[in-house]
Amino acid sequence: MKHRATPRFWSLYQGLPAEVQRLANRCYSLLRSDHQHPSLHFKPVRQFWSVRVGLHYRALAVRDGDDVAWF
């Protein structure tokens, strides 16, 4: 599975507190190594895919074949 992010994703990411950015980075590393890890809750939500970043944040994506585009 190949991941990519939109410019809007990076803009929103830059606006997050530094602690949340570090947590997001750790979650992304885990997602790349094991997208089925239970702590991520990587799952479809209607037409999107959602992954948990801590208790209060989520990242959303759309699937494009085997790729995932985060927005």
PDB file of N, CA, C and O in Angstrom:
ATOM      1  N   MET A   1       0.851  -1.166   0.000  1.00  0.00           N
ATOM      2  CA  MET A   1       0.000   0.000   0.000  1.00  0.00           C
ATOM      3  C   MET A   1       0.903   1.238   0.000  1.00  0.00           C
ATOM      4  O   MET A   1       1.784   1.383   0.847  1.00  0.00           O
ATOM      5  N   LYS A   2       0.666   2.103  -0.950  1.00  0.00           N
ATOM      6  CA  LYS A   2       1.447   3.325  -1.085  1.00  0.00           C
ATOM      7  C   LYS A   2       0.626   4.491  -0.538  1.00  0.00           C
ATOM      8  O   LYS A   2      -0.553   4.630  -0.861  1.00  0.00           O
ATOM      9  N   HIS A   3       1.246   5.321   0.283  1.00  0.00           N
ATOM     10  CA  HIS A   3       0.573   6.463   0.889  1.00  0.00           C
ATOM     11  C   HIS A   3       1.084   7.751   0.265  1.00  0.00           C
ATOM     12  O   HIS A   3       2.268   7.891  -0.039  1.00  0.00           O
ATOM     13  N   ARG A   4       0.159   8.689   0.081  1.00  0.00           N
ATOM     14  CA  ARG A   4       0.541  10.029  -0.350  1.00  0.00           C
ATOM     15  C   ARG A   4      -0.407  11.020   0.326  1.00  0.00           C
ATOM     16  O   ARG A   4      -1.484  10.643   0.789  1.00  0.00           O
ATOM     17  N   ALA A   5      -0.007  12.263   0.377  1.00  0.00           N
ATOM     18  CA  ALA A   5      -0.813  13.281   1.052  1.00  0.00           C
ATOM     19  C   ALA A   5      -0.986  14.490   0.154  1.00  0.00           C
ATOM     20  O   ALA A   5      -0.098  14.846  -0.620  1.00  0.00           O
ATOM     21  N   THR A   6      -2.139  15.107   0.273  1.00  0.00           N
ATOM     22  CA  THR A   6      -2.435  16.302  -0.511  1.00  0.00           C
ATOM     23  C   THR A   6      -1.758  17.520   0.127  1.00  0.00           C
ATOM     24  O   THR A   6      -1.409  17.482   1.307  1.00  0.00           O
ATOM     25  N   PRO A   7      -1.571  18.587  -0.634  1.00  0.00           N
ATOM     26  CA  PRO A   7      -1.032  19.818  -0.041  1.00  0.00           C
ATOM     27  C   PRO A   7      -1.905  20.319   1.125  1.00  0.00           C
ATOM     28  O   PRO A   7      -1.380  20.846   2.106  1.00  0.00           O
ATOM     29  N   ARG A   8      -3.199  20.160   1.020  1.00  0.00           N
ATOM     30  CA  ARG A   8      -4.105  20.577   2.111  1.00  0.00           C
ATOM     31  C   ARG A   8      -3.820  19.769   3.376  1.00  0.00           C
ATOM     32  O   ARG A   8      -3.856  20.313   4.479  1.00  0.00           O
ATOM     33  N   PHE A   9      -3.536  18.474   3.222  1.00  0.00           N
ATOM     34  CA  PHE A   9      -3.193  17.651   4.378  1.00  0.00           C
ATOM     35  C   PHE A   9      -1.978  18.240   5.093  1.00  0.00           C
ATOM     36  O   PHE A   9      -1.988  18.399   6.314  1.00  0.00           O
ATOM     37  N   TRP A  10      -0.928  18.563   4.325  1.00  0.00           N
ATOM     38  CA  TRP A  10       0.289  19.095   4.934  1.00  0.00           C
ATOM     39  C   TRP A  10       0.044  20.447   5.581  1.00  0.00           C
ATOM     40  O   TRP A  10       0.638  20.753   6.615  1.00  0.00           O
ATOM     41  N   SER A  11      -0.808  21.246   5.000  1.00  0.00           N
ATOM     42  CA  SER A  11      -1.143  22.537   5.588  1.00  0.00           C
ATOM     43  C   SER A  11      -1.823  22.346   6.947  1.00  0.00           C
ATOM     44  O   SER A  11      -1.478  23.018   7.919  1.00  0.00           O
ATOM     45  N   LEU A  12      -2.778  21.439   7.007  1.00  0.00           N
ATOM     46  CA  LEU A  12      -3.470  21.161   8.270  1.00  0.00           C
ATOM     47  C   LEU A  12      -2.529  20.517   9.283  1.00  0.00           C
ATOM     48  O   LEU A  12      -2.581  20.829  10.472  1.00  0.00           O
ATOM     49  N   TYR A  13      -1.675  19.622   8.810  1.00  0.00           N
ATOM     50  CA  TYR A  13      -0.698  18.963   9.677  1.00  0.00           C
ATOM     51  C   TYR A  13       0.202  20.010  10.338  1.00  0.00           C
ATOM     52  O   TYR A  13       0.459  19.937  11.539  1.00  0.00           O
ATOM     53  N   GLN A  14       0.681  20.983   9.559  1.00  0.00           N
ATOM     54  CA  GLN A  14       1.560  22.020  10.100  1.00  0.00           C
ATOM     55  C   GLN A  14       0.868  22.862  11.175  1.00  0.00           C
ATOM     56  O   GLN A  14       1.530  23.435  12.040  1.00  0.00           O
ATOM     57  N   GLY A  15      -0.454  22.933  11.119  1.00  0.00           N
ATOM     58  CA  GLY A  15      -1.218  23.696  12.105  1.00  0.00           C
ATOM     59  C   GLY A  15      -1.468  22.952  13.404  1.00  0.00           C
ATOM     60  O   GLY A  15      -1.973  23.540  14.360  1.00  0.00           O
ATOM     61  N   LEU A  16      -1.124  21.671  13.458  1.00  0.00           N
ATOM     62  CA  LEU A  16      -1.323  20.886  14.677  1.00  0.00           C
ATOM     63  C   LEU A  16      -0.254  21.225  15.714  1.00  0.00           C
ATOM     64  O   LEU A  16       0.850  21.634  15.354  1.00  0.00           O
ATOM     65  N   PRO A  17      -0.575  21.058  16.998  1.00  0.00           N
ATOM     66  CA  PRO A  17       0.463  21.228  18.026  1.00  0.00           C
ATOM     67  C   PRO A  17       1.599  20.233  17.797  1.00  0.00           C
ATOM     68  O   PRO A  17       1.381  19.141  17.271  1.00  0.00           O
ATOM     69  N   ALA A  18       2.807  20.616  18.194  1.00  0.00           N
ATOM     70  CA  ALA A  18       3.996  19.778  17.972  1.00  0.00           C
ATOM     71  C   ALA A  18       3.816  18.375  18.566  1.00  0.00           C
ATOM     72  O   ALA A  18       4.250  17.394  17.962  1.00  0.00           O
ATOM     73  N   GLU A  19       3.196  18.273  19.717  1.00  0.00           N
ATOM     74  CA  GLU A  19       2.984  16.966  20.347  1.00  0.00           C
ATOM     75  C   GLU A  19       2.101  16.069  19.479  1.00  0.00           C
ATOM     76  O   GLU A  19       2.351  14.869  19.366  1.00  0.00           O
ATOM     77  N   VAL A  20       1.084  16.644  18.877  1.00  0.00           N
ATOM     78  CA  VAL A  20       0.182  15.870  18.009  1.00  0.00           C
ATOM     79  C   VAL A  20       0.914  15.491  16.720  1.00  0.00           C
ATOM     80  O   VAL A  20       0.703  14.395  16.201  1.00  0.00           O
ATOM     81  N   GLN A  21       1.764  16.368  16.195  1.00  0.00           N
ATOM     82  CA  GLN A  21       2.551  16.033  15.015  1.00  0.00           C
ATOM     83  C   GLN A  21       3.461  14.840  15.294  1.00  0.00           C
ATOM     84  O   GLN A  21       3.583  13.942  14.461  1.00  0.00           O
ATOM     85  N   ARG A  22       4.101  14.829  16.466  1.00  0.00           N
ATOM     86  CA  ARG A  22       4.967  13.690  16.820  1.00  0.00           C
ATOM     87  C   ARG A  22       4.157  12.406  16.923  1.00  0.00           C
ATOM     88  O   ARG A  22       4.590  11.352  16.458  1.00  0.00           O
ATOM     89  N   LEU A  23       2.984  12.498  17.530  1.00  0.00           N
ATOM     90  CA  LEU A  23       2.108  11.327  17.634  1.00  0.00           C
ATOM     91  C   LEU A  23       1.673  10.860  16.246  1.00  0.00           C
ATOM     92  O   LEU A  23       1.648   9.659  15.977  1.00  0.00           O
ATOM     93  N   ALA A  24       1.332  11.794  15.371  1.00  0.00           N
ATOM     94  CA  ALA A  24       0.934  11.448  14.004  1.00  0.00           C
ATOM     95  C   ALA A  24       2.079  10.751  13.273  1.00  0.00           C
ATOM     96  O   ALA A  24       1.851   9.792  12.535  1.00  0.00           O
ATOM     97  N   ASN A  25       3.294  11.221  13.474  1.00  0.00           N
ATOM     98  CA  ASN A  25       4.450  10.589  12.841  1.00  0.00           C
ATOM     99  C   ASN A  25       4.620   9.154  13.326  1.00  0.00           C
ATOM    100  O   ASN A  25       4.893   8.258  12.527  1.00  0.00           O
ATOM    101  N   ARG A  26       4.459   8.930  14.635  1.00  0.00           N
ATOM    102  CA  ARG A  26       4.569   7.567  15.171  1.00  0.00           C
ATOM    103  C   ARG A  26       3.457   6.675  14.615  1.00  0.00           C
ATOM    104  O   ARG A  26       3.695   5.519  14.265  1.00  0.00           O
ATOM    105  N   CYS A  27       2.247   7.218  14.539  1.00  0.00           N
ATOM    106  CA  CYS A  27       1.127   6.436  14.001  1.00  0.00           C
ATOM    107  C   CYS A  27       1.356   6.106  12.529  1.00  0.00           C
ATOM    108  O   CYS A  27       1.032   5.004  12.085  1.00  0.00           O
ATOM    109  N   TYR A  28       1.910   7.048  11.772  1.00  0.00           N
ATOM    110  CA  TYR A  28       2.181   6.787  10.359  1.00  0.00           C
ATOM    111  C   TYR A  28       3.220   5.680  10.202  1.00  0.00           C
ATOM    112  O   TYR A  28       3.089   4.818   9.332  1.00  0.00           O
ATOM    113  N   SER A  29       4.247   5.707  11.043  1.00  0.00           N
ATOM    114  CA  SER A  29       5.251   4.635  10.992  1.00  0.00           C
ATOM    115  C   SER A  29       4.619   3.285  11.282  1.00  0.00           C
ATOM    116  O   SER A  29       4.916   2.293  10.616  1.00  0.00           O
ATOM    117  N   LEU A  30       3.754   3.254  12.270  1.00  0.00           N
ATOM    118  CA  LEU A  30       3.056   2.019  12.606  1.00  0.00           C
ATOM    119  C   LEU A  30       2.131   1.597  11.467  1.00  0.00           C
ATOM    120  O   LEU A  30       2.050   0.413  11.138  1.00  0.00           O
ATOM    121  N   LEU A  31       1.443   2.549  10.871  1.00  0.00           N
ATOM    122  CA  LEU A  31       0.542   2.255   9.757  1.00  0.00           C
ATOM    123  C   LEU A  31       1.301   1.633   8.591  1.00  0.00           C
ATOM    124  O   LEU A  31       0.824   0.686   7.966  1.00  0.00           O
ATOM    125  N   ARG A  32       2.475   2.165   8.302  1.00  0.00           N
ATOM    126  CA  ARG A  32       3.273   1.629   7.191  1.00  0.00           C
ATOM    127  C   ARG A  32       3.772   0.222   7.485  1.00  0.00           C
ATOM    128  O   ARG A  32       3.869  -0.601   6.575  1.00  0.00           O
ATOM    129  N   SER A  33       4.090  -0.064   8.740  1.00  0.00           N
ATOM    130  CA  SER A  33       4.614  -1.389   9.073  1.00  0.00           C
ATOM    131  C   SER A  33       3.512  -2.413   9.330  1.00  0.00           C
ATOM    132  O   SER A  33       3.697  -3.600   9.062  1.00  0.00           O
ATOM    133  N   ASP A  34       2.360  -1.960   9.850  1.00  0.00           N
ATOM    134  CA  ASP A  34       1.265  -2.886  10.167  1.00  0.00           C
ATOM    135  C   ASP A  34      -0.059  -2.123  10.166  1.00  0.00           C
ATOM    136  O   ASP A  34      -0.527  -1.674  11.212  1.00  0.00           O
ATOM    137  N   HIS A  35      -0.656  -1.984   8.984  1.00  0.00           N
ATOM    138  CA  HIS A  35      -1.891  -1.194   8.892  1.00  0.00           C
ATOM    139  C   HIS A  35      -3.058  -1.829   9.639  1.00  0.00           C
ATOM    140  O   HIS A  35      -4.100  -1.194   9.798  1.00  0.00           O
ATOM    141  N   GLN A  36      -2.907  -3.062  10.099  1.00  0.00           N
ATOM    142  CA  GLN A  36      -3.970  -3.720  10.855  1.00  0.00           C
ATOM    143  C   GLN A  36      -3.764  -3.634  12.368  1.00  0.00           C
ATOM    144  O   GLN A  36      -4.504  -4.253  13.132  1.00  0.00           O
ATOM    145  N   HIS A  37      -2.772  -2.877  12.795  1.00  0.00           N
ATOM    146  CA  HIS A  37      -2.518  -2.753  14.234  1.00  0.00           C
ATOM    147  C   HIS A  37      -3.775  -2.201  14.907  1.00  0.00           C
ATOM    148  O   HIS A  37      -4.326  -1.197  14.455  1.00  0.00           O
ATOM    149  N   PRO A  38      -4.233  -2.849  15.986  1.00  0.00           N
ATOM    150  CA  PRO A  38      -5.503  -2.454  16.601  1.00  0.00           C
ATOM    151  C   PRO A  38      -5.536  -1.025  17.138  1.00  0.00           C
ATOM    152  O   PRO A  38      -6.611  -0.427  17.189  1.00  0.00           O
ATOM    153  N   SER A  39      -4.420  -0.466  17.534  1.00  0.00           N
ATOM    154  CA  SER A  39      -4.441   0.889  18.090  1.00  0.00           C
ATOM    155  C   SER A  39      -4.751   1.949  17.037  1.00  0.00           C
ATOM    156  O   SER A  39      -5.158   3.058  17.382  1.00  0.00           O
ATOM    157  N   LEU A  40      -4.566   1.626  15.771  1.00  0.00           N
ATOM    158  CA  LEU A  40      -4.799   2.595  14.699  1.00  0.00           C
ATOM    159  C   LEU A  40      -6.268   2.726  14.310  1.00  0.00           C
ATOM    160  O   LEU A  40      -6.697   3.789  13.861  1.00  0.00           O
ATOM    161  N   HIS A  41      -7.020   1.681  14.474  1.00  0.00           N
ATOM    162  CA  HIS A  41      -8.428   1.664  14.042  1.00  0.00           C
ATOM    163  C   HIS A  41      -8.536   2.105  12.581  1.00  0.00           C
ATOM    164  O   HIS A  41      -9.428   2.875  12.226  1.00  0.00           O
ATOM    165  N   PHE A  42      -7.632   1.618  11.744  1.00  0.00           N
ATOM    166  CA  PHE A  42      -7.641   1.932  10.310  1.00  0.00           C
ATOM    167  C   PHE A  42      -8.823   1.200   9.689  1.00  0.00           C
ATOM    168  O   PHE A  42      -8.819  -0.027   9.590  1.00  0.00           O
ATOM    169  N   LYS A  43      -9.837   1.961   9.270  1.00  0.00           N
ATOM    170  CA  LYS A  43     -11.061   1.325   8.800  1.00  0.00           C
ATOM    171  C   LYS A  43     -11.808   2.233   7.828  1.00  0.00           C
ATOM    172  O   LYS A  43     -11.607   3.448   7.806  1.00  0.00           O
ATOM    173  N   PRO A  44     -12.672   1.616   7.025  1.00  0.00           N
ATOM    174  CA  PRO A  44     -13.498   2.418   6.121  1.00  0.00           C
ATOM    175  C   PRO A  44     -14.636   3.099   6.889  1.00  0.00           C
ATOM    176  O   PRO A  44     -15.251   2.510   7.777  1.00  0.00           O
ATOM    177  N   VAL A  45     -14.892   4.341   6.525  1.00  0.00           N
ATOM    178  CA  VAL A  45     -16.010   5.108   7.071  1.00  0.00           C
ATOM    179  C   VAL A  45     -16.701   5.743   5.873  1.00  0.00           C
ATOM    180  O   VAL A  45     -16.275   6.781   5.367  1.00  0.00           O
ATOM    181  N   ARG A  46     -17.764   5.107   5.437  1.00  0.00           N
ATOM    182  CA  ARG A  46     -18.450   5.469   4.191  1.00  0.00           C
ATOM    183  C   ARG A  46     -17.469   5.387   3.034  1.00  0.00           C
ATOM    184  O   ARG A  46     -16.900   4.320   2.804  1.00  0.00           O
ATOM    185  N   GLN A  47     -17.246   6.484   2.288  1.00  0.00           N
ATOM    186  CA  GLN A  47     -16.345   6.413   1.133  1.00  0.00           C
ATOM    187  C   GLN A  47     -14.896   6.728   1.503  1.00  0.00           C
ATOM    188  O   GLN A  47     -14.026   6.723   0.631  1.00  0.00           O
ATOM    189  N   PHE A  48     -14.623   6.998   2.772  1.00  0.00           N
ATOM    190  CA  PHE A  48     -13.282   7.372   3.225  1.00  0.00           C
ATOM    191  C   PHE A  48     -12.653   6.254   4.046  1.00  0.00           C
ATOM    192  O   PHE A  48     -13.305   5.265   4.381  1.00  0.00           O
ATOM    193  N   TRP A  49     -11.371   6.431   4.363  1.00  0.00           N
ATOM    194  CA  TRP A  49     -10.661   5.581   5.301  1.00  0.00           C
ATOM    195  C   TRP A  49     -10.194   6.476   6.439  1.00  0.00           C
ATOM    196  O   TRP A  49      -9.762   7.608   6.223  1.00  0.00           O
ATOM    197  N   SER A  50     -10.288   5.954   7.641  1.00  0.00           N
ATOM    198  CA  SER A  50      -9.943   6.717   8.829  1.00  0.00           C
ATOM    199  C   SER A  50      -8.871   5.983   9.625  1.00  0.00           C
ATOM    200  O   SER A  50      -8.860   4.754   9.689  1.00  0.00           O
ATOM    201  N   VAL A  51      -7.974   6.751  10.229  1.00  0.00           N
ATOM    202  CA  VAL A  51      -6.976   6.182  11.134  1.00  0.00           C
ATOM    203  C   VAL A  51      -6.928   7.068  12.378  1.00  0.00           C
ATOM    204  O   VAL A  51      -6.991   8.294  12.289  1.00  0.00           O
ATOM    205  N   ARG A  52      -6.816   6.430  13.521  1.00  0.00           N
ATOM    206  CA  ARG A  52      -6.785   7.146  14.792  1.00  0.00           C
ATOM    207  C   ARG A  52      -5.389   7.693  15.062  1.00  0.00           C
ATOM    208  O   ARG A  52      -4.381   7.010  14.879  1.00  0.00           O
ATOM    209  N   VAL A  53      -5.363   8.956  15.505  1.00  0.00           N
ATOM    210  CA  VAL A  53      -4.123   9.600  15.950  1.00  0.00           C
ATOM    211  C   VAL A  53      -4.417  10.107  17.362  1.00  0.00           C
ATOM    212  O   VAL A  53      -4.882  11.232  17.543  1.00  0.00           O
ATOM    213  N   GLY A  54      -4.148   9.280  18.341  1.00  0.00           N
ATOM    214  CA  GLY A  54      -4.474   9.633  19.720  1.00  0.00           C
ATOM    215  C   GLY A  54      -5.968   9.535  19.962  1.00  0.00           C
ATOM    216  O   GLY A  54      -6.701   8.945  19.169  1.00  0.00           O
ATOM    217  N   LEU A  55      -6.412  10.120  21.067  1.00  0.00           N
ATOM    218  CA  LEU A  55      -7.829  10.038  21.429  1.00  0.00           C
ATOM    219  C   LEU A  55      -8.704  11.048  20.714  1.00  0.00           C
ATOM    220  O   LEU A  55      -9.903  10.819  20.551  1.00  0.00           O
ATOM    221  N   HIS A  56      -8.123  12.169  20.283  1.00  0.00           N
ATOM    222  CA  HIS A  56      -8.948  13.268  19.782  1.00  0.00           C
ATOM    223  C   HIS A  56      -8.732  13.633  18.324  1.00  0.00           C
ATOM    224  O   HIS A  56      -9.343  14.582  17.834  1.00  0.00           O
ATOM    225  N   TYR A  57      -7.885  12.906  17.626  1.00  0.00           N
ATOM    226  CA  TYR A  57      -7.585  13.251  16.239  1.00  0.00           C
ATOM    227  C   TYR A  57      -7.749  12.035  15.340  1.00  0.00           C
ATOM    228  O   TYR A  57      -7.534  10.899  15.762  1.00  0.00           O
ATOM    229  N   ARG A  58      -8.134  12.294  14.095  1.00  0.00           N
ATOM    230  CA  ARG A  58      -8.233  11.277  13.063  1.00  0.00           C
ATOM    231  C   ARG A  58      -7.652  11.856  11.778  1.00  0.00           C
ATOM    232  O   ARG A  58      -7.668  13.068  11.562  1.00  0.00           O
ATOM    233  N   ALA A  59      -7.145  10.980  10.942  1.00  0.00           N
ATOM    234  CA  ALA A  59      -6.723  11.379   9.596  1.00  0.00           C
ATOM    235  C   ALA A  59      -7.632  10.636   8.624  1.00  0.00           C
ATOM    236  O   ALA A  59      -7.973   9.474   8.847  1.00  0.00           O
ATOM    237  N   LEU A  60      -8.017  11.303   7.557  1.00  0.00           N
ATOM    238  CA  LEU A  60      -8.902  10.714   6.561  1.00  0.00           C
ATOM    239  C   LEU A  60      -8.194  10.569   5.222  1.00  0.00           C
ATOM    240  O   LEU A  60      -7.323  11.359   4.859  1.00  0.00           O
ATOM    241  N   ALA A  61      -8.599   9.534   4.506  1.00  0.00           N
ATOM    242  CA  ALA A  61      -7.994   9.247   3.204  1.00  0.00           C
ATOM    243  C   ALA A  61      -9.047   8.651   2.281  1.00  0.00           C
ATOM    244  O   ALA A  61     -10.128   8.248   2.708  1.00  0.00           O
ATOM    245  N   VAL A  62      -8.695   8.611   1.008  1.00  0.00           N
ATOM    246  CA  VAL A  62      -9.480   7.869   0.022  1.00  0.00           C
ATOM    247  C   VAL A  62      -8.559   6.824  -0.589  1.00  0.00           C
ATOM    248  O   VAL A  62      -7.358   7.045  -0.739  1.00  0.00           O
ATOM    249  N   ARG A  63      -9.139   5.689  -0.937  1.00  0.00           N
ATOM    250  CA  ARG A  63      -8.364   4.634  -1.579  1.00  0.00           C
ATOM    251  C   ARG A  63      -8.426   4.834  -3.079  1.00  0.00           C
ATOM    252  O   ARG A  63      -9.467   5.189  -3.632  1.00  0.00           O
ATOM    253  N   ASP A  64      -7.305   4.603  -3.725  1.00  0.00           N
ATOM    254  CA  ASP A  64      -7.201   4.664  -5.180  1.00  0.00           C
ATOM    255  C   ASP A  64      -6.440   3.415  -5.596  1.00  0.00           C
ATOM    256  O   ASP A  64      -5.214   3.434  -5.702  1.00  0.00           O
ATOM    257  N   GLY A  65      -7.171   2.331  -5.831  1.00  0.00           N
ATOM    258  CA  GLY A  65      -6.529   1.045  -6.083  1.00  0.00           C
ATOM    259  C   GLY A  65      -5.830   0.601  -4.820  1.00  0.00           C
ATOM    260  O   GLY A  65      -6.459   0.467  -3.770  1.00  0.00           O
ATOM    261  N   ASP A  66      -4.523   0.368  -4.916  1.00  0.00           N
ATOM    262  CA  ASP A  66      -3.742  -0.016  -3.736  1.00  0.00           C
ATOM    263  C   ASP A  66      -3.166   1.193  -3.001  1.00  0.00           C
ATOM    264  O   ASP A  66      -2.535   1.036  -1.956  1.00  0.00           O
ATOM    265  N   ASP A  67      -3.375   2.390  -3.532  1.00  0.00           N
ATOM    266  CA  ASP A  67      -2.835   3.591  -2.922  1.00  0.00           C
ATOM    267  C   ASP A  67      -3.843   4.198  -1.953  1.00  0.00           C
ATOM    268  O   ASP A  67      -5.046   3.949  -2.037  1.00  0.00           O
ATOM    269  N   VAL A  68      -3.315   5.004  -1.026  1.00  0.00           N
ATOM    270  CA  VAL A  68      -4.137   5.746  -0.076  1.00  0.00           C
ATOM    271  C   VAL A  68      -3.712   7.204  -0.153  1.00  0.00           C
ATOM    272  O   VAL A  68      -2.534   7.523   0.003  1.00  0.00           O
ATOM    273  N   ALA A  69      -4.670   8.083  -0.394  1.00  0.00           N
ATOM    274  CA  ALA A  69      -4.392   9.527  -0.487  1.00  0.00           C
ATOM    275  C   ALA A  69      -4.991  10.223   0.725  1.00  0.00           C
ATOM    276  O   ALA A  69      -6.209  10.273   0.890  1.00  0.00           O
ATOM    277  N   TRP A  70      -4.117  10.760   1.570  1.00  0.00           N
ATOM    278  CA  TRP A  70      -4.544  11.460   2.786  1.00  0.00           C
ATOM    279  C   TRP A  70      -4.862  12.905   2.465  1.00  0.00           C
ATOM    280  O   TRP A  70      -4.119  13.585   1.757  1.00  0.00           O
ATOM    281  N   PHE A  71      -5.986  13.359   3.004  1.00  0.00           N
ATOM    282  CA  PHE A  71      -6.382  14.748   2.757  1.00  0.00           C
ATOM    283  C   PHE A  71      -6.733  15.400   4.052  1.00  0.00           C
ATOM    284  O   PHE A  71      -7.095  16.576   4.072  1.00  0.00           O
TER     285      PHE A  71
END
